[in-house]
Amino acid sequence: MTSPCPLLIVYSSLASAHGLKSCPIRDRVVVAKLVAKPLNLGIIQVYAPISDSEDVEVEKFNEEIEKAKDYVKSQDIMMVIGYLNAKLGMKE
């Protein structure tokens, strides 16, 4: 299965030497962890399905986010970044 939206986290060897590690959850969610002081940083990079997507796809995406959150310790700083596609307003 090819990914419709492959996510990559590009970082230097210096960042890798300082403990940056990444872990792909699925094709729409990647987690990166950085050892830092005073707190470590967990970055969740996402590519959300469009708001017109089927409910099954949206539920799958939400499950992937929940799984990604499990990779970040509760005492770490968590950032969720990426393309969070949404449409605002009333349904037609």
Biopython code that builds the backbone (N, CA, C, O; Angstrom):
import numpy as np
from Bio.PDB.StructureBuilder import StructureBuilder

atoms = [
    (1, "MET", "N", (0.852, -1.184, 0.000)),
    (1, "MET", "CA", (0.000, 0.000, 0.000)),
    (1, "MET", "C", (0.889, 1.236, 0.000)),
    (1, "MET", "O", (1.717, 1.399, 0.896)),
    (2, "THR", "N", (0.734, 2.091, -0.971)),
    (2, "THR", "CA", (1.510, 3.317, -1.007)),
    (2, "THR", "C", (0.792, 4.396, -0.224)),
    (2, "THR", "O", (-0.436, 4.474, -0.210)),
    (3, "SER", "N", (1.577, 5.211, 0.417)),
    (3, "SER", "CA", (1.025, 6.264, 1.256)),
    (3, "SER", "C", (0.562, 7.435, 0.409)),
    (3, "SER", "O", (1.298, 7.881, -0.472)),
    (4, "PRO", "N", (-0.653, 7.952, 0.654)),
    (4, "PRO", "CA", (-1.113, 9.118, -0.086)),
    (4, "PRO", "C", (-0.414, 10.391, 0.371)),
    (4, "PRO", "O", (-0.426, 11.396, -0.340)),
    (5, "CYS", "N", (0.184, 10.354, 1.533)),
    (5, "CYS", "CA", (0.788, 11.559, 2.101)),
    (5, "CYS", "C", (1.962, 11.164, 2.993)),
    (5, "CYS", "O", (1.857, 11.256, 4.216)),
    (6, "PRO", "N", (3.074, 10.725, 2.408)),
    (6, "PRO", "CA", (4.187, 10.289, 3.245)),
    (6, "PRO", "C", (4.748, 11.449, 4.051)),
    (6, "PRO", "O", (4.965, 12.539, 3.521)),
    (7, "LEU", "N", (4.979, 11.210, 5.323)),
    (7, "LEU", "CA", (5.542, 12.221, 6.204)),
    (7, "LEU", "C", (6.990, 11.876, 6.501)),
    (7, "LEU", "O", (7.330, 10.714, 6.724)),
    (8, "LEU", "N", (7.819, 12.872, 6.503)),
    (8, "LEU", "CA", (9.215, 12.704, 6.860)),
    (8, "LEU", "C", (9.592, 13.775, 7.853)),
    (8, "LEU", "O", (9.071, 14.890, 7.820)),
    (9, "ILE", "N", (10.498, 13.425, 8.729)),
    (9, "ILE", "CA", (11.092, 14.422, 9.606)),
    (9, "ILE", "C", (12.570, 14.435, 9.257)),
    (9, "ILE", "O", (13.264, 13.435, 9.442)),
    (10, "VAL", "N", (13.047, 15.553, 8.760)),
    (10, "VAL", "CA", (14.432, 15.680, 8.340)),
    (10, "VAL", "C", (15.184, 16.419, 9.437)),
    (10, "VAL", "O", (14.780, 17.494, 9.881)),
    (11, "TYR", "N", (16.285, 15.815, 9.860)),
    (11, "TYR", "CA", (17.090, 16.455, 10.892)),
    (11, "TYR", "C", (18.557, 16.142, 10.656)),
    (11, "TYR", "O", (18.897, 15.192, 9.950)),
    (12, "SER", "N", (19.418, 16.948, 11.252)),
    (12, "SER", "CA", (20.855, 16.820, 11.031)),
    (12, "SER", "C", (21.454, 15.730, 11.911)),
    (12, "SER", "O", (20.817, 15.241, 12.843)),
    (13, "SER", "N", (22.685, 15.363, 11.596)),
    (13, "SER", "CA", (23.388, 14.377, 12.420)),
    (13, "SER", "C", (23.641, 14.938, 13.817)),
    (13, "SER", "O", (23.733, 14.176, 14.779)),
    (14, "LEU", "N", (23.752, 16.254, 13.938)),
    (14, "LEU", "CA", (23.924, 16.876, 15.250)),
    (14, "LEU", "C", (22.689, 16.646, 16.112)),
    (14, "LEU", "O", (22.807, 16.331, 17.296)),
    (15, "ALA", "N", (21.512, 16.802, 15.526)),
    (15, "ALA", "CA", (20.274, 16.541, 16.267)),
    (15, "ALA", "C", (20.196, 15.078, 16.659)),
    (15, "ALA", "O", (19.766, 14.748, 17.764)),
    (16, "SER", "N", (20.609, 14.206, 15.763)),
    (16, "SER", "CA", (20.609, 12.773, 16.062)),
    (16, "SER", "C", (21.568, 12.468, 17.206)),
    (16, "SER", "O", (21.266, 11.639, 18.064)),
    (17, "ALA", "N", (22.707, 13.124, 17.224)),
    (17, "ALA", "CA", (23.690, 12.921, 18.295)),
    (17, "ALA", "C", (23.158, 13.398, 19.637)),
    (17, "ALA", "O", (23.602, 12.926, 20.684)),
    (18, "HIS", "N", (22.218, 14.323, 19.616)),
    (18, "HIS", "CA", (21.628, 14.835, 20.849)),
    (18, "HIS", "C", (20.334, 14.115, 21.210)),
    (18, "HIS", "O", (19.577, 14.591, 22.056)),
    (19, "GLY", "N", (20.078, 12.991, 20.587)),
    (19, "GLY", "CA", (18.971, 12.152, 21.023)),
    (19, "GLY", "C", (17.673, 12.287, 20.264)),
    (19, "GLY", "O", (16.647, 11.803, 20.742)),
    (20, "LEU", "N", (17.661, 12.924, 19.100)),
    (20, "LEU", "CA", (16.423, 13.024, 18.324)),
    (20, "LEU", "C", (16.163, 11.698, 17.636)),
    (20, "LEU", "O", (17.009, 11.186, 16.904)),
    (21, "LYS", "N", (14.987, 11.153, 17.879)),
    (21, "LYS", "CA", (14.588, 9.892, 17.261)),
    (21, "LYS", "C", (13.179, 10.062, 16.730)),
    (21, "LYS", "O", (12.362, 10.765, 17.325)),
    (22, "SER", "N", (12.895, 9.413, 15.604)),
    (22, "SER", "CA", (11.544, 9.490, 15.056)),
    (22, "SER", "C", (10.969, 8.095, 14.888)),
    (22, "SER", "O", (11.695, 7.116, 14.712)),
    (23, "CYS", "N", (9.642, 8.032, 14.947)),
    (23, "CYS", "CA", (8.931, 6.764, 14.861)),
    (23, "CYS", "C", (7.653, 6.982, 14.058)),
    (23, "CYS", "O", (6.743, 7.663, 14.530)),
    (24, "PRO", "N", (7.566, 6.418, 12.853)),
    (24, "PRO", "CA", (6.318, 6.554, 12.096)),
    (24, "PRO", "C", (5.223, 5.692, 12.715)),
    (24, "PRO", "O", (5.447, 4.519, 13.013)),
    (25, "ILE", "N", (4.049, 6.268, 12.907)),
    (25, "ILE", "CA", (2.908, 5.523, 13.436)),
    (25, "ILE", "C", (2.155, 4.886, 12.273)),
    (25, "ILE", "O", (1.913, 3.679, 12.275)),
    (26, "ARG", "N", (1.798, 5.663, 11.317)),
    (26, "ARG", "CA", (1.150, 5.215, 10.085)),
    (26, "ARG", "C", (1.525, 6.217, 9.008)),
    (26, "ARG", "O", (2.469, 6.989, 9.179)),
    (27, "ASP", "N", (0.798, 6.214, 7.903)),
    (27, "ASP", "CA", (1.138, 7.119, 6.811)),
    (27, "ASP", "C", (0.795, 8.572, 7.103)),
    (27, "ASP", "O", (1.282, 9.462, 6.405)),
    (28, "ARG", "N", (-0.026, 8.840, 8.109)),
    (28, "ARG", "CA", (-0.440, 10.213, 8.406)),
    (28, "ARG", "C", (0.120, 10.766, 9.715)),
    (28, "ARG", "O", (-0.101, 11.937, 10.022)),
    (29, "VAL", "N", (0.834, 9.960, 10.487)),
    (29, "VAL", "CA", (1.300, 10.408, 11.806)),
    (29, "VAL", "C", (2.728, 9.910, 12.055)),
    (29, "VAL", "O", (3.027, 8.730, 11.870)),
    (30, "VAL", "N", (3.601, 10.829, 12.478)),
    (30, "VAL", "CA", (4.976, 10.501, 12.847)),
    (30, "VAL", "C", (5.265, 11.165, 14.190)),
    (30, "VAL", "O", (4.846, 12.296, 14.436)),
    (31, "VAL", "N", (5.987, 10.448, 15.059)),
    (31, "VAL", "CA", (6.385, 11.007, 16.350)),
    (31, "VAL", "C", (7.899, 11.186, 16.344)),
    (31, "VAL", "O", (8.635, 10.300, 15.908)),
    (32, "ALA", "N", (8.356, 12.332, 16.828)),
    (32, "ALA", "CA", (9.786, 12.568, 17.025)),
    (32, "ALA", "C", (9.998, 12.914, 18.489)),
    (32, "ALA", "O", (9.221, 13.662, 19.082)),
    (33, "LYS", "N", (11.068, 12.356, 19.068)),
    (33, "LYS", "CA", (11.380, 12.647, 20.465)),
    (33, "LYS", "C", (12.773, 13.259, 20.536)),
    (33, "LYS", "O", (13.714, 12.771, 19.911)),
    (34, "LEU", "N", (12.889, 14.337, 21.309)),
    (34, "LEU", "CA", (14.153, 15.038, 21.465)),
    (34, "LEU", "C", (14.488, 15.137, 22.943)),
    (34, "LEU", "O", (13.687, 15.620, 23.745)),
    (35, "VAL", "N", (15.680, 14.674, 23.293)),
    (35, "VAL", "CA", (16.151, 14.791, 24.670)),
    (35, "VAL", "C", (16.592, 16.236, 24.867)),
    (35, "VAL", "O", (17.454, 16.729, 24.140)),
    (36, "ALA", "N", (16.005, 16.914, 25.844)),
    (36, "ALA", "CA", (16.294, 18.327, 26.079)),
    (36, "ALA", "C", (16.266, 18.615, 27.572)),
    (36, "ALA", "O", (15.868, 17.765, 28.369)),
    (37, "LYS", "N", (16.692, 19.818, 27.947)),
    (37, "LYS", "CA", (16.653, 20.241, 29.345)),
    (37, "LYS", "C", (15.881, 21.543, 29.413)),
    (37, "LYS", "O", (16.088, 22.392, 28.546)),
    (38, "PRO", "N", (15.029, 21.754, 30.356)),
    (38, "PRO", "CA", (14.746, 20.921, 31.523)),
    (38, "PRO", "C", (13.771, 19.784, 31.231)),
    (38, "PRO", "O", (13.652, 18.860, 32.036)),
    (39, "LEU", "N", (13.061, 19.833, 30.084)),
    (39, "LEU", "CA", (12.100, 18.783, 29.752)),
    (39, "LEU", "C", (12.370, 18.258, 28.348)),
    (39, "LEU", "O", (12.818, 18.999, 27.473)),
    (40, "ASN", "N", (12.099, 16.995, 28.147)),
    (40, "ASN", "CA", (12.192, 16.419, 26.810)),
    (40, "ASN", "C", (11.008, 16.896, 25.973)),
    (40, "ASN", "O", (9.995, 17.352, 26.505)),
    (41, "LEU", "N", (11.155, 16.783, 24.661)),
    (41, "LEU", "CA", (10.140, 17.280, 23.739)),
    (41, "LEU", "C", (9.649, 16.138, 22.857)),
    (41, "LEU", "O", (10.446, 15.419, 22.255)),
    (42, "GLY", "N", (8.340, 15.979, 22.786)),
    (42, "GLY", "CA", (7.723, 15.012, 21.879)),
    (42, "GLY", "C", (6.939, 15.770, 20.824)),
    (42, "GLY", "O", (6.021, 16.525, 21.145)),
    (43, "ILE", "N", (7.304, 15.568, 19.562)),
    (43, "ILE", "CA", (6.652, 16.264, 18.457)),
    (43, "ILE", "C", (5.831, 15.248, 17.672)),
    (43, "ILE", "O", (6.363, 14.244, 17.198)),
    (44, "ILE", "N", (4.548, 15.509, 17.537)),
    (44, "ILE", "CA", (3.671, 14.659, 16.741)),
    (44, "ILE", "C", (3.353, 15.419, 15.459)),
    (44, "ILE", "O", (2.651, 16.429, 15.478)),
    (45, "GLN", "N", (3.883, 14.915, 14.342)),
    (45, "GLN", "CA", (3.677, 15.525, 13.026)),
    (45, "GLN", "C", (2.515, 14.804, 12.362)),
    (45, "GLN", "O", (2.536, 13.579, 12.239)),
    (46, "VAL", "N", (1.496, 15.551, 11.930)),
    (46, "VAL", "CA", (0.301, 14.925, 11.362)),
    (46, "VAL", "C", (-0.039, 15.507, 9.995)),
    (46, "VAL", "O", (0.326, 16.634, 9.659)),
    (47, "TYR", "N", (-0.739, 14.706, 9.236)),
    (47, "TYR", "CA", (-1.349, 15.126, 7.977)),
    (47, "TYR", "C", (-2.784, 14.626, 8.047)),
    (47, "TYR", "O", (-3.063, 13.468, 7.737)),
    (48, "ALA", "N", (-3.684, 15.501, 8.455)),
    (48, "ALA", "CA", (-5.074, 15.109, 8.713)),
    (48, "ALA", "C", (-5.842, 14.896, 7.416)),
    (48, "ALA", "O", (-5.577, 15.559, 6.414)),
    (49, "PRO", "N", (-6.800, 13.961, 7.438)),
    (49, "PRO", "CA", (-7.678, 13.815, 6.274)),
    (49, "PRO", "C", (-8.564, 15.051, 6.145)),
    (49, "PRO", "O", (-8.855, 15.719, 7.137)),
    (50, "ILE", "N", (-8.987, 15.348, 4.927)),
    (50, "ILE", "CA", (-9.834, 16.523, 4.740)),
    (50, "ILE", "C", (-11.168, 16.316, 5.456)),
    (50, "ILE", "O", (-11.588, 15.186, 5.704)),
    (51, "SER", "N", (-11.807, 17.405, 5.775)),
    (51, "SER", "CA", (-13.038, 17.326, 6.569)),
    (51, "SER", "C", (-14.163, 16.598, 5.842)),
    (51, "SER", "O", (-15.115, 16.148, 6.481)),
    (52, "ASP", "N", (-14.074, 16.475, 4.529)),
    (52, "ASP", "CA", (-15.098, 15.749, 3.770)),
    (52, "ASP", "C", (-14.835, 14.243, 3.715)),
    (52, "ASP", "O", (-15.580, 13.509, 3.066)),
    (53, "SER", "N", (-13.783, 13.779, 4.391)),
    (53, "SER", "CA", (-13.428, 12.357, 4.361)),
    (53, "SER", "C", (-14.490, 11.516, 5.049)),
    (53, "SER", "O", (-15.283, 12.009, 5.851)),
    (54, "GLU", "N", (-14.481, 10.233, 4.711)),
    (54, "GLU", "CA", (-15.426, 9.312, 5.333)),
    (54, "GLU", "C", (-15.110, 9.162, 6.817)),
    (54, "GLU", "O", (-13.965, 9.321, 7.240)),
    (55, "ASP", "N", (-16.143, 8.854, 7.598)),
    (55, "ASP", "CA", (-15.994, 8.725, 9.047)),
    (55, "ASP", "C", (-14.970, 7.665, 9.426)),
    (55, "ASP", "O", (-14.255, 7.823, 10.416)),
    (56, "VAL", "N", (-14.888, 6.593, 8.657)),
    (56, "VAL", "CA", (-13.939, 5.515, 8.957)),
    (56, "VAL", "C", (-12.505, 6.034, 8.887)),
    (56, "VAL", "O", (-11.680, 5.709, 9.740)),
    (57, "GLU", "N", (-12.214, 6.834, 7.877)),
    (57, "GLU", "CA", (-10.874, 7.389, 7.721)),
    (57, "GLU", "C", (-10.545, 8.361, 8.850)),
    (57, "GLU", "O", (-9.424, 8.367, 9.358)),
    (58, "VAL", "N", (-11.510, 9.176, 9.243)),
    (58, "VAL", "CA", (-11.305, 10.130, 10.333)),
    (58, "VAL", "C", (-11.094, 9.388, 11.651)),
    (58, "VAL", "O", (-10.226, 9.768, 12.438)),
    (59, "GLU", "N", (-11.869, 8.344, 11.900)),
    (59, "GLU", "CA", (-11.705, 7.548, 13.125)),
    (59, "GLU", "C", (-10.334, 6.888, 13.165)),
    (59, "GLU", "O", (-9.691, 6.855, 14.214)),
    (60, "LYS", "N", (-9.885, 6.366, 12.038)),
    (60, "LYS", "CA", (-8.564, 5.737, 11.954)),
    (60, "LYS", "C", (-7.480, 6.762, 12.277)),
    (60, "LYS", "O", (-6.529, 6.467, 13.002)),
    (61, "PHE", "N", (-7.632, 7.967, 11.732)),
    (61, "PHE", "CA", (-6.671, 9.035, 12.002)),
    (61, "PHE", "C", (-6.655, 9.387, 13.489)),
    (61, "PHE", "O", (-5.585, 9.565, 14.072)),
    (62, "ASN", "N", (-7.836, 9.488, 14.105)),
    (62, "ASN", "CA", (-7.910, 9.794, 15.537)),
    (62, "ASN", "C", (-7.239, 8.709, 16.370)),
    (62, "ASN", "O", (-6.583, 9.014, 17.366)),
    (63, "GLU", "N", (-7.393, 7.452, 15.980)),
    (63, "GLU", "CA", (-6.730, 6.351, 16.684)),
    (63, "GLU", "C", (-5.212, 6.452, 16.552)),
    (63, "GLU", "O", (-4.482, 6.161, 17.499)),
    (64, "GLU", "N", (-4.742, 6.864, 15.380)),
    (64, "GLU", "CA", (-3.307, 7.036, 15.167)),
    (64, "GLU", "C", (-2.752, 8.136, 16.066)),
    (64, "GLU", "O", (-1.653, 8.004, 16.605)),
    (65, "ILE", "N", (-3.502, 9.215, 16.227)),
    (65, "ILE", "CA", (-3.066, 10.306, 17.116)),
    (65, "ILE", "C", (-2.992, 9.801, 18.560)),
    (65, "ILE", "O", (-2.034, 10.093, 19.275)),
    (66, "GLU", "N", (-3.998, 9.051, 18.981)),
    (66, "GLU", "CA", (-3.992, 8.502, 20.344)),
    (66, "GLU", "C", (-2.787, 7.589, 20.548)),
    (66, "GLU", "O", (-2.153, 7.627, 21.603)),
    (67, "LYS", "N", (-2.470, 6.780, 19.558)),
    (67, "LYS", "CA", (-1.306, 5.895, 19.654)),
    (67, "LYS", "C", (-0.027, 6.722, 19.740)),
    (67, "LYS", "O", (0.880, 6.389, 20.503)),
    (68, "ALA", "N", (0.048, 7.796, 18.960)),
    (68, "ALA", "CA", (1.224, 8.668, 18.982)),
    (68, "ALA", "C", (1.395, 9.312, 20.350)),
    (68, "ALA", "O", (2.518, 9.456, 20.833)),
    (69, "LYS", "N", (0.292, 9.698, 20.976)),
    (69, "LYS", "CA", (0.362, 10.310, 22.305)),
    (69, "LYS", "C", (0.961, 9.353, 23.322)),
    (69, "LYS", "O", (1.599, 9.791, 24.279)),
    (70, "ASP", "N", (0.766, 8.044, 23.129)),
    (70, "ASP", "CA", (1.328, 7.051, 24.045)),
    (70, "ASP", "C", (2.851, 7.019, 23.999)),
    (70, "ASP", "O", (3.482, 6.576, 24.959)),
    (71, "TYR", "N", (3.453, 7.477, 22.907)),
    (71, "TYR", "CA", (4.906, 7.501, 22.779)),
    (71, "TYR", "C", (5.541, 8.665, 23.538)),
    (71, "TYR", "O", (6.742, 8.651, 23.807)),
    (72, "VAL", "N", (4.741, 9.665, 23.881)),
    (72, "VAL", "CA", (5.250, 10.847, 24.581)),
    (72, "VAL", "C", (4.927, 10.703, 26.061)),
    (72, "VAL", "O", (3.768, 10.522, 26.432)),
    (73, "LYS", "N", (5.948, 10.782, 26.905)),
    (73, "LYS", "CA", (5.736, 10.647, 28.346)),
    (73, "LYS", "C", (4.949, 11.842, 28.874)),
    (73, "LYS", "O", (5.016, 12.942, 28.325)),
    (74, "SER", "N", (4.211, 11.606, 29.939)),
    (74, "SER", "CA", (3.348, 12.657, 30.492)),
    (74, "SER", "C", (4.143, 13.848, 31.017)),
    (74, "SER", "O", (3.629, 14.966, 31.041)),
    (75, "GLN", "N", (5.384, 13.628, 31.437)),
    (75, "GLN", "CA", (6.178, 14.745, 31.957)),
    (75, "GLN", "C", (6.915, 15.501, 30.846)),
    (75, "GLN", "O", (7.560, 16.512, 31.121)),
    (76, "ASP", "N", (6.830, 15.036, 29.612)),
    (76, "ASP", "CA", (7.475, 15.712, 28.484)),
    (76, "ASP", "C", (6.550, 16.769, 27.882)),
    (76, "ASP", "O", (5.333, 16.726, 28.064)),
    (77, "ILE", "N", (7.141, 17.701, 27.173)),
    (77, "ILE", "CA", (6.361, 18.682, 26.423)),
    (77, "ILE", "C", (5.892, 18.009, 25.132)),
    (77, "ILE", "O", (6.684, 17.366, 24.442)),
    (78, "MET", "N", (4.610, 18.156, 24.808)),
    (78, "MET", "CA", (4.061, 17.560, 23.591)),
    (78, "MET", "C", (3.617, 18.665, 22.639)),
    (78, "MET", "O", (2.877, 19.572, 23.020)),
    (79, "MET", "N", (4.084, 18.573, 21.394)),
    (79, "MET", "CA", (3.660, 19.505, 20.348)),
    (79, "MET", "C", (3.001, 18.703, 19.242)),
    (79, "MET", "O", (3.534, 17.682, 18.808)),
    (80, "VAL", "N", (1.849, 19.158, 18.785)),
    (80, "VAL", "CA", (1.190, 18.551, 17.629)),
    (80, "VAL", "C", (1.263, 19.586, 16.512)),
    (80, "VAL", "O", (0.717, 20.684, 16.622)),
    (81, "ILE", "N", (1.947, 19.213, 15.440)),
    (81, "ILE", "CA", (2.146, 20.143, 14.331)),
    (81, "ILE", "C", (1.784, 19.446, 13.023)),
    (81, "ILE", "O", (1.649, 18.224, 12.973)),
    (82, "GLY", "N", (1.631, 20.226, 11.986)),
    (82, "GLY", "CA", (1.393, 19.647, 10.675)),
    (82, "GLY", "C", (0.215, 20.279, 9.983)),
    (82, "GLY", "O", (-0.142, 21.431, 10.234)),
    (83, "TYR", "N", (-0.377, 19.502, 9.109)),
    (83, "TYR", "CA", (-1.484, 19.964, 8.294)),
    (83, "TYR", "C", (-2.772, 19.447, 8.906)),
    (83, "TYR", "O", (-3.165, 18.303, 8.678)),
    (84, "LEU", "N", (-3.417, 20.288, 9.674)),
    (84, "LEU", "CA", (-4.670, 19.933, 10.351)),
    (84, "LEU", "C", (-5.808, 20.532, 9.538)),
    (84, "LEU", "O", (-6.339, 21.587, 9.883)),
    (85, "ASN", "N", (-6.173, 19.866, 8.476)),
    (85, "ASN", "CA", (-7.146, 20.380, 7.516)),
    (85, "ASN", "C", (-8.539, 20.421, 8.127)),
    (85, "ASN", "O", (-9.020, 19.427, 8.672)),
    (86, "ALA", "N", (-9.165, 21.556, 8.032)),
    (86, "ALA", "CA", (-10.525, 21.699, 8.555)),
    (86, "ALA", "C", (-11.285, 22.699, 7.694)),
    (86, "ALA", "O", (-10.706, 23.619, 7.117)),
    (87, "LYS", "N", (-12.566, 22.498, 7.625)),
    (87, "LYS", "CA", (-13.438, 23.466, 6.969)),
    (87, "LYS", "C", (-14.395, 23.980, 8.025)),
    (87, "LYS", "O", (-15.000, 23.198, 8.758)),
    (88, "LEU", "N", (-14.531, 25.273, 8.102)),
    (88, "LEU", "CA", (-15.398, 25.885, 9.097)),
    (88, "LEU", "C", (-16.679, 26.362, 8.440)),
    (88, "LEU", "O", (-16.712, 26.668, 7.248)),
    (89, "GLY", "N", (-17.728, 26.419, 9.236)),
    (89, "GLY", "CA", (-18.988, 26.936, 8.728)),
    (89, "GLY", "C", (-20.085, 25.894, 8.753)),
    (89, "GLY", "O", (-19.884, 24.762, 9.191)),
    (90, "MET", "N", (-21.236, 26.294, 8.281)),
    (90, "MET", "CA", (-22.411, 25.424, 8.279)),
    (90, "MET", "C", (-22.340, 24.436, 7.123)),
    (90, "MET", "O", (-21.787, 24.736, 6.065)),
    (91, "LYS", "N", (-22.912, 23.245, 7.344)),
    (91, "LYS", "CA", (-23.023, 22.273, 6.261)),
    (91, "LYS", "C", (-24.069, 22.756, 5.270)),
    (91, "LYS", "O", (-25.052, 23.396, 5.644)),
    (92, "GLU", "N", (-23.844, 22.444, 4.014)),
    (92, "GLU", "CA", (-24.809, 22.853, 2.984)),
    (92, "GLU", "C", (-25.927, 21.858, 2.890)),
    (92, "GLU", "O", (-26.838, 22.028, 2.079)),
]
sb = StructureBuilder()
sb.init_structure("model")
sb.init_model(0)
sb.init_chain("A")
sb.init_seg("    ")
for serial, (resi, resn, name, xyz) in enumerate(atoms, 1):
    if name == "N":
        sb.init_residue(resn, " ", resi, " ")
    sb.init_atom(name, np.array(xyz, "f"), 0.0, 1.0, " ", f" {name:<3s}", serial, name[0])
structure = sb.get_structure()
